[in-house]
Amino acid sequence: MGKLSSVGLLLLSIMVILSSILSLIVGRVSGIGANWGTQASHPLPPDIVVRLLKENGFQKVKLFDADYDTLRALGRSGIEVMVGIPNDMLSSLASSVKAAEKWVSKNVSTHISSNNVNIRYVAVGNEPFLETYNGTFLKTTYPALQNIQSALIKAGLSSQVKATVPLNADVYESASGVPSGGDFRADIHDLMVAIVKFLSDNGAPFTVNIYPFISLYSDPNFPVEYAFFDGNAQPIADTKATYYNMFDANYDTLVWALQKNGFGNLPIIVGEIGWPTDGDRNGNLEYARRFNQGFMSHISGGKGTPMRAGPIDAYLFSLIDEDSKSIDPGNFERHWGIFYYDGQPKYQLNLGTTSSQSLIPAQGVEYLEKKWCIMKSSAKLDNPQVAPTVSYACALGDCTSLGYGTSCGNLDAEGNISFAFNSYFQKNNQLDSACKFSNISTITKTNPTPAGGTCRFSIMIKPYYGGADRRLGSLQKLPGVAARLVLLLLLTVV
């Protein structure tokens, strides 16, 4: 009996140890999500992206719209979904409960009941209070949130699906420069408190997007090391804590703002956090890997921040590059992905979710032919047609990898011109007529990508038409002959 008890105690101890190890592993991988944006000329088919998400261990995904094919592909995947409502829809949803009910029925109820999509959140707008919007959405965001919530209640989904508003970190500020001085921005203070109370009353989280990169991009005097998680920065001392990185300080500024206004326990979701890999001297593979890996390691223990203990709920921004995003904020906007446009990993990143401890590439991707559009070797740089054709190609292609400090910043003049031509050529599905630039371009089957370095002369993937062909450029949707005619006309004008 005594021996049996000893064996039993030993087994119990082993079980406890195994349980502890398992809980640590689960704690390490719990809750990491990804933003899946689709502003791409040639988006990957949704089923390939869902497989990419699953194979890389992402448990949650945040969308910026409610595309039918995207949601259908997420059906029965088990992945938690935050479905998005674009800002341009806020006005109609704010002015009509019926419109909100129709939206919820079509984009939430139907997918949950018919396609078994695990929708958990509705994102009402996207950073609608950005100061650069000049107040455009100040009067419509909160009413739209209220109407969506009413629609969720009517649909019987309010306990399962929570409505939130992803907000930029500029909705709060600190007059003292440290987290304890945090409060909501003066010009929207009352509106923010009303929204926060509404979220609290309905059991919904506060969703915030935090970007140390933007601080570095906007302020040349921003201490670079403070953007990362290596502990190399000059720390900032506050009343109750010392801060060694910007993320913790920014997050806790929000915690203080919530606390000061009576909502210290409101759950927080980090809706977007990440680092771009191109389009700016600080947007590069090394910094992106350092930041994202540092962030994953920082949150892996589940200890939280000085003012808010516990696991951090976050969505990396972003999953895949989007070559059709607006570059008004900066050329880096098209390069936030941890994967390139074709689902290939950009750098070594251990999310703690796979046995390989690295990113797993997309499977089943189909590419266009191995051919490129480049500048003719016989063409002259002083040809008066060079400047306008390059300008045209860049305007309708993507030249954000060209410039100081970018991945292709070391190309010579011919290389820059060829890069521009090829970008336009690939975006237009390698149509022969898309490489007829005033007799100074030619198609080659020899890869012009320079040896070594980070510059890539890409080959586009085959266009996905499905139900999402409206996301492709209008030229790419036209039948072959019509597309060629339009391109020829445009190029003739140039």
C-alpha positions in Angstrom: 0.0 0.0 0.0 2.8 2.4 0.9 4.7 1.6 -2.3 1.5 2.1 -4.3 1.0 5.5 -2.7 4.6 6.5 -3.5 4.1 5.4 -7.1 0.8 7.3 -7.2 2.4 10.4 -5.7 5.2 10.1 -8.3 2.7 9.8 -11.2 0.8 12.7 -9.8 3.9 14.8 -9.6 4.8 14.0 -13.2 1.3 14.9 -14.3 1.5 18.2 -12.5 4.9 18.9 -14.1 3.6 18.0 -17.6 0.5 20.1 -17.0 2.7 23.1 -16.1 4.8 22.6 -19.2 1.7 22.3 -21.3 0.2 25.5 -19.8 3.5 27.3 -20.5 3.4 26.1 -24.2 -0.3 27.1 -24.5 0.4 30.4 -22.8 3.2 31.1 -25.3 1.1 30.5 -28.4 -2.3 31.7 -27.1 -4.1 34.4 -28.9 -1.8 35.7 -31.7 -3.8 37.0 -34.6 -3.1 38.5 -38.0 -4.6 41.3 -40.1 -5.6 40.0 -43.5 -5.9 42.9 -45.9 -6.9 42.5 -49.5 -5.8 45.8 -51.2 -3.7 43.9 -53.7 -3.8 43.8 -57.5 -3.5 40.0 -57.4 -4.7 38.8 -54.0 -4.0 35.2 -53.1 -7.1 32.9 -53.3 -8.8 32.9 -49.9 -8.5 29.2 -49.4 -4.7 29.4 -49.8 -4.6 32.2 -47.3 -6.8 30.3 -44.8 -4.4 27.3 -45.1 -1.5 29.7 -44.6 -3.1 31.0 -41.4 -3.8 27.5 -40.0 -0.3 26.1 -40.9 1.3 29.0 -39.1 -0.8 28.6 -36.0 -2.7 31.8 -36.2 -5.8 31.4 -34.1 -7.4 34.8 -35.0 -7.8 36.9 -38.0 -8.9 40.6 -38.4 -10.5 41.6 -41.7 -11.2 45.1 -43.1 -14.4 44.2 -44.8 -16.9 41.4 -45.1 -15.9 39.9 -48.5 -18.1 36.8 -49.1 -15.4 34.5 -50.5 -13.0 35.4 -47.7 -15.6 34.6 -45.0 -16.7 31.5 -46.7 -13.1 30.2 -46.9 -12.8 30.8 -43.1 -15.8 28.5 -42.5 -15.1 25.5 -40.4 -11.5 26.6 -40.0 -11.9 27.2 -36.2 -10.1 30.6 -36.7 -11.7 33.4 -34.7 -12.8 36.2 -37.0 -13.1 40.0 -36.6 -15.1 41.1 -39.6 -14.7 44.8 -40.7 -17.0 47.6 -41.7 -15.1 50.2 -43.9 -15.3 53.9 -42.9 -17.3 54.8 -46.0 -20.2 52.7 -44.7 -20.4 54.4 -41.3 -22.8 57.1 -42.5 -25.4 54.8 -43.9 -25.2 52.5 -40.8 -25.4 55.4 -38.4 -28.6 56.8 -40.0 -30.5 53.5 -40.3 -31.1 50.7 -37.9 -32.6 48.8 -40.8 -29.3 49.1 -42.7 -27.4 47.8 -39.7 -29.8 44.9 -39.4 -29.4 44.1 -43.0 -25.6 44.3 -42.8 -25.5 42.0 -39.7 -27.9 39.5 -41.4 -25.9 39.3 -44.6 -22.3 39.5 -43.2 -22.6 37.9 -39.7 -25.7 35.8 -39.2 -25.6 34.0 -42.5 -21.9 33.1 -42.3 -22.3 31.8 -38.7 -25.3 29.7 -39.4 -24.6 28.6 -43.0 -20.8 28.5 -43.2 -19.9 27.9 -39.6 -17.6 30.9 -39.5 -16.3 31.7 -36.0 -17.1 35.4 -36.0 -16.4 36.9 -32.6 -16.1 40.6 -33.3 -17.4 43.3 -35.7 -14.9 46.1 -36.3 -17.0 49.2 -36.8 -14.8 51.5 -38.9 -11.0 51.6 -39.0 -9.2 54.3 -37.1 -12.1 56.8 -37.8 -10.8 59.5 -35.5 -7.4 59.9 -37.1 -6.7 63.7 -37.0 -5.8 63.5 -40.7 -9.5 62.7 -41.5 -10.4 66.2 -40.2 -13.4 65.0 -38.2 -15.1 63.3 -41.2 -16.4 60.4 -39.1 -16.8 62.0 -35.7 -20.6 62.1 -36.0 -21.2 58.7 -37.5 -18.9 56.3 -35.7 -20.7 56.1 -32.4 -24.3 55.9 -33.9 -23.1 53.2 -36.3 -21.6 51.3 -33.3 -24.9 51.6 -31.5 -27.0 50.4 -34.5 -24.7 47.4 -35.1 -25.0 46.5 -31.5 -28.8 46.7 -31.7 -28.7 44.5 -34.8 -26.6 41.9 -33.1 -29.0 41.9 -30.1 -32.0 41.5 -32.5 -30.2 38.6 -34.3 -29.6 36.9 -31.0 -25.8 37.1 -31.4 -24.8 39.8 -28.8 -23.4 37.3 -26.4 -21.3 35.6 -29.1 -20.3 38.6 -31.3 -19.0 41.9 -29.8 -18.9 45.2 -31.7 -15.8 47.3 -31.2 -14.1 50.2 -33.0 -10.4 49.8 -33.9 -8.8 53.2 -33.0 -5.4 54.6 -33.6 -3.3 55.4 -30.5 -3.7 59.1 -31.3 -7.1 59.1 -29.6 -5.2 59.4 -26.3 -2.3 61.4 -25.2 -0.2 62.4 -22.2 0.4 66.0 -21.2 3.3 64.9 -19.0 4.9 62.7 -21.5 4.7 59.6 -19.3 1.9 57.0 -19.2 0.4 58.2 -15.9 -0.5 61.5 -17.6 -2.6 59.6 -20.1 -6.1 60.7 -21.0 -8.3 60.9 -24.1 -7.5 63.6 -26.7 -9.1 66.8 -25.6 -11.1 67.5 -28.8 -12.8 64.0 -28.6 -12.7 63.4 -24.9 -16.5 63.3 -24.3 -17.1 61.2 -27.4 -14.4 58.7 -26.4 -15.8 58.4 -22.9 -19.3 57.7 -24.3 -17.9 55.0 -26.6 -15.9 53.4 -23.8 -19.0 53.3 -21.6 -20.9 51.7 -24.4 -18.2 49.1 -24.9 -18.1 48.4 -21.2 -21.9 48.1 -21.0 -22.0 45.6 -23.8 -19.0 43.5 -22.7 -16.9 44.6 -25.7 -13.2 45.4 -25.7 -11.3 48.6 -26.6 -9.4 48.0 -29.8 -6.2 50.0 -30.4 -3.5 50.1 -33.1 0.0 50.8 -31.8 2.8 51.6 -34.2 6.3 52.4 -32.8 7.5 52.5 -36.5 5.2 55.5 -37.2 6.7 57.4 -34.3 10.2 56.7 -35.7 9.1 57.7 -39.2 7.4 60.9 -38.1 10.1 62.1 -35.7 13.8 62.0 -36.7 14.7 62.5 -33.1 12.8 59.5 -31.8 15.2 57.2 -30.0 15.5 54.2 -32.3 16.2 51.6 -29.6 13.0 52.6 -27.7 11.0 51.2 -30.6 12.3 47.7 -29.9 12.2 45.2 -27.1 15.9 44.5 -26.5 16.2 46.6 -23.3 18.9 48.8 -24.9 17.0 52.1 -24.8 17.3 54.8 -22.2 14.4 53.9 -19.9 11.6 56.3 -19.0 10.7 56.5 -15.3 7.0 57.1 -14.3 5.4 57.3 -10.9 4.7 53.5 -10.6 6.9 52.0 -13.3 10.0 52.3 -15.5 9.5 51.8 -19.3 12.1 50.2 -21.5 10.1 50.2 -24.8 7.5 52.3 -26.5 4.8 49.6 -26.7 4.5 49.2 -23.0 4.5 53.0 -22.4 1.9 53.5 -25.1 -0.3 50.7 -24.0 -0.2 51.9 -20.4 -1.0 55.4 -21.4 -4.3 53.9 -22.6 -4.7 52.0 -19.4 -4.3 55.2 -17.4 -6.8 57.0 -19.7 -9.4 54.3 -19.2 -8.7 54.2 -15.4 -9.1 58.0 -15.1 -12.5 57.9 -16.7 -13.8 55.0 -14.6 -13.1 52.0 -16.9 -9.9 50.6 -15.6 -10.9 47.0 -16.2 -12.1 47.3 -19.8 -10.5 44.6 -21.9 -8.0 45.8 -24.5 -7.2 44.3 -27.9 -4.2 45.4 -29.9 -5.8 45.5 -33.3 -2.6 46.2 -35.2 1.0 46.1 -34.4 4.0 45.4 -36.8 6.8 46.8 -38.8 7.2 47.3 -42.6 10.0 45.9 -44.6 10.4 48.4 -47.4 9.6 51.9 -48.7 11.6 53.7 -46.0 15.1 53.6 -44.7 13.8 52.3 -41.3 11.4 49.9 -43.1 13.7 46.9 -43.7 13.9 43.2 -43.2 16.3 43.4 -40.3 14.2 45.9 -38.3 10.9 44.1 -39.1 12.3 40.8 -37.9 13.8 42.4 -34.8 10.6 44.2 -33.9 8.1 41.3 -34.6 10.3 38.7 -32.9 10.9 41.0 -30.0 7.2 41.6 -29.6 6.4 37.9 -29.7 9.0 37.2 -27.1 7.8 40.1 -25.0 4.2 38.9 -24.8 5.0 35.2 -24.7 5.1 34.9 -20.9 1.7 36.5 -20.5 2.9 39.0 -17.9 1.5 42.0 -19.7 2.6 45.6 -19.0 3.4 47.4 -15.7 -0.1 48.7 -15.5 -2.0 45.8 -16.9 -1.0 42.3 -15.9 -2.0 39.2 -17.9 -1.8 38.0 -21.6 -1.9 40.6 -24.4 -4.5 40.0 -27.1 -2.9 41.1 -30.4 -3.1 41.0 -34.2 0.1 41.3 -36.1 0.0 43.8 -39.0 0.0 42.3 -41.4 -0.1 38.9 -43.0 0.6 39.7 -46.6 1.9 42.7 -48.6 -0.7 44.8 -50.4 0.5 46.5 -53.6 -2.6 48.6 -54.1 -2.8 50.3 -50.7 -2.7 54.1 -50.7 0.8 55.5 -50.1 -0.4 58.8 -48.8 1.0 58.0 -45.4 4.3 56.8 -46.9 5.7 54.3 -49.4 6.0 51.8 -46.6 2.3 51.2 -46.5 2.5 48.4 -49.1 5.1 46.4 -47.2 3.7 45.5 -43.8 3.4 41.8 -44.4 5.4 39.1 -42.7 4.8 37.4 -46.1 5.4 38.7 -49.5 2.5 39.2 -52.0 2.8 35.5 -52.9 2.7 34.1 -49.4 6.5 33.5 -49.1 8.1 34.4 -45.8 10.2 37.5 -45.7 12.4 36.5 -42.8 12.9 34.1 -40.0 10.2 34.6 -37.4 9.3 32.2 -34.6 5.6 32.8 -33.6 5.9 30.0 -31.1 3.0 28.2 -32.9 4.8 25.7 -35.1 7.2 22.8 -34.5 9.5 24.3 -37.2 9.8 27.5 -35.2 9.7 29.5 -38.5 7.1 30.7 -40.9 5.6 28.2 -43.3 5.1 29.4 -46.9 1.8 29.4 -48.8 1.1 26.2 -50.7 -0.3 25.8 -54.2 0.5 29.3 -55.4 0.4 29.7 -59.2 2.6 32.2 -61.0 2.6 33.8 -64.4 5.3 33.0 -66.9 9.0 33.6 -66.0 9.4 36.7 -68.0 10.0 40.4 -67.2 9.7 43.8 -68.9 13.0 45.8 -68.9 14.6 48.8 -70.5 16.1 47.9 -74.0 19.9 47.8 -74.0 19.9 50.0 -77.1 17.7 52.7 -75.5 19.3 55.9 -74.3 18.9 57.5 -70.9 18.5 60.9 -72.5 15.6 59.8 -74.6 12.8 62.4 -73.8 10.3 59.6 -73.5 12.1 58.0 -70.5 10.8 60.3 -67.8 7.1 60.3 -68.8 7.0 56.5 -69.3 8.6 55.8 -66.0 6.3 58.2 -64.3 3.3 56.5 -65.9 4.6 53.0 -65.1 5.1 53.9 -61.4 1.7 55.6 -61.1 -0.1 52.5 -62.2 2.5 50.0 -61.0 4.4 49.9 -57.7 7.7 51.7 -57.4 7.8 51.9 -53.6 10.9 49.7 -53.4 12.8 52.4 -55.2 14.4 55.3 -53.3 16.8 56.1 -50.5 17.2 53.3 -48.1 14.8 50.9 -49.8 15.4 47.4 -51.0 16.1 48.5 -54.5 17.7 51.8 -53.6 21.1 50.8 -55.0 20.0 50.2 -58.6 21.5 52.3 -61.3 19.4 54.4 -63.7 18.7 51.5 -66.1 17.8 49.3 -63.1 15.3 51.9 -61.8 13.6 52.2 -65.2 13.5 48.4 -65.7 12.0 48.0 -62.2 9.2 50.5 -63.0 8.5 48.9 -66.4 8.4 45.4 -64.9 6.1 46.4 -62.0 3.5 47.8 -64.5 4.0 44.7 -66.8 3.4 42.2 -63.9 0.4 44.2 -62.5 -1.2 43.9 -65.9 -0.7 40.1 -66.2 2.3 40.3 -68.5 0.3 41.5 -71.5 2.6 42.1 -74.4 1.0 45.6 -74.8 2.0 46.4 -71.2 5.6 46.4 -72.2 5.5 48.8 -75.1 7.0 51.9 -73.6 7.8 54.2 -76.6 10.2 51.7 -78.1 12.5 51.8 -75.0 11.3 48.5 -73.3 11.5 44.9 -74.1 10.4 41.5 -72.7 13.1 39.2 -71.4 13.2 35.7 -70.0 16.4 36.3 -68.1 15.8 37.3 -64.5 17.0 40.9 -64.1 17.1 40.7 -60.3 20.6 41.8 -59.1 22.7 39.1 -57.5 22.8 39.5 -53.7 21.1 42.2 -51.8 17.4 42.5 -51.1 16.0 43.9 -54.4 13.5 41.6 -56.2 12.1 41.9 -59.8 9.0 40.0 -59.1 6.8 37.7 -61.2 3.1 38.2 -60.4 0.9 35.4 -59.3 -2.0 34.3 -61.5 -5.0 36.6 -60.9 -7.8 35.2 -58.6 -11.1 36.1 -60.1 -13.6 34.1 -58.1 -16.1 36.5 -56.4 -13.4 39.0 -55.6 -12.5 40.1 -59.1 -13.8 43.6 -58.3 -10.6 44.0 -56.3 -8.5 43.7 -59.4 -7.7 46.7 -61.6 -10.3 47.4 -64.2 -7.8 46.6 -67.0 -7.3 43.1 -65.6 -11.0 42.3 -65.7 -11.5 43.2 -69.3 -11.5 40.4 -71.9 -8.1 40.0 -73.5 -8.6 41.9 -76.7 -10.4 44.8 -75.0 -7.7 45.1 -72.4 -5.0 45.2 -75.1 -6.9 48.0 -76.9 -7.2 50.1 -73.7 -3.5 49.6 -72.9 -2.4 50.5 -76.4 -4.5 53.7 -76.2 -3.0 54.6 -72.9 0.5 53.9 -74.0 0.0 55.9 -77.2 -1.0 58.9 -75.1 2.2 58.5 -73.1 
